[in-house]
């Protein structure tokens, strides 16, 4: 019993230490989003991010090896959020997938820092030497492949017209999503991202649908 009590007592502080460490790591990630959104990657500094968290730069480097490591961790966390929140299960139909895409736009309106950061960094990352260049290149390829795969499955089920150009439609969806996000970042009050995206997807699905349906059933 004494040994068991000893083990129980020792695990309490350890759990508390891990919790503090996890909370600090999340605080660093959240603060980095704000800095990358405002200044981009190159003009942001670990010293300022650390100061914004109330820790030293050395304390920050205890959690992230470098600014590049912090950047990629921020991007990975954002993508993981989207997958867990909306894309953990495959869509049963193209219409259902389009519903989820609209839900993502609505979710993004509640995360302005993430949206601003994304567009600041993706612009910088056009430079092949940027530390996030490979990430964004691979991310767009992944998202496009996923979208094209869903559209091709819709063709195979007879949901979409057999002559549907799935790659072209997938690229249009990504382009409209990004274009609306850019407009929203510049003037949030002037653009209703979910409504505008819904309108585009309704028109697209009416164009390519074998049955003439739309995501909203119009």
C-alpha positions, 0 to 999 in steps of 0.5 A: 500500500505504501508503494502504491501511495508513493506512486500515486503521489508522484504521478499527480505533480507529473500530470500537472507539469505536463498540463502546464507544458501543454498549455504553454505550448498552445499559448505559443502556437496561438501567439505565433498565429497572431504574429505570422498573420500580422508580419508574415514569417520573415518579419516575425521574431521568436523574441517577440512571440516569446514576450507575447507569451510572457516567457523567454526565447529560451523557454520558447525554444524548449517547445519548438526547435526553431522558428521554422519548426514553430511555423510548421507546427502552427500550420499542422495544428490548423489543418488537423483542426479542419480534419477533426472538425469536418473531414474525419469521415468521407462524404456520402455524396458530392452534395454532402461534401459541398455542405461540409465545405460551406461549414468550413467557410463558416468555421473560418469566419470564427477564426480570423487570425488563422485566415489572415495568417494563411493568406499572408504565409501562402503569398510568401511561400510562393518563393521556393526558398520559404520554409512553408513552400513545400507544405503549401505545395503538398497541401494544395495537392492533397486537397485537390486530390481529395476533392477530385476523388470525391467528384470521380466517386460521384460520377461512378455512382451516377450522381454526376454527369459522366462527362464531368471534368472532375479536375477542373471542377475541383480547381474551381472550388479551391479557387473560389474558396481562396478568392472569397477568403482574400476578399473577406480578409480585406473587408470582413463585413462586406463578404458573407463567405458561407453564403457566397460559397453556397451560391457557387456550389449550388450552381456548380452542382446543377451544372454537373449533376446528373439529376439537376440537384444542388447542395441546398436542394434548390 
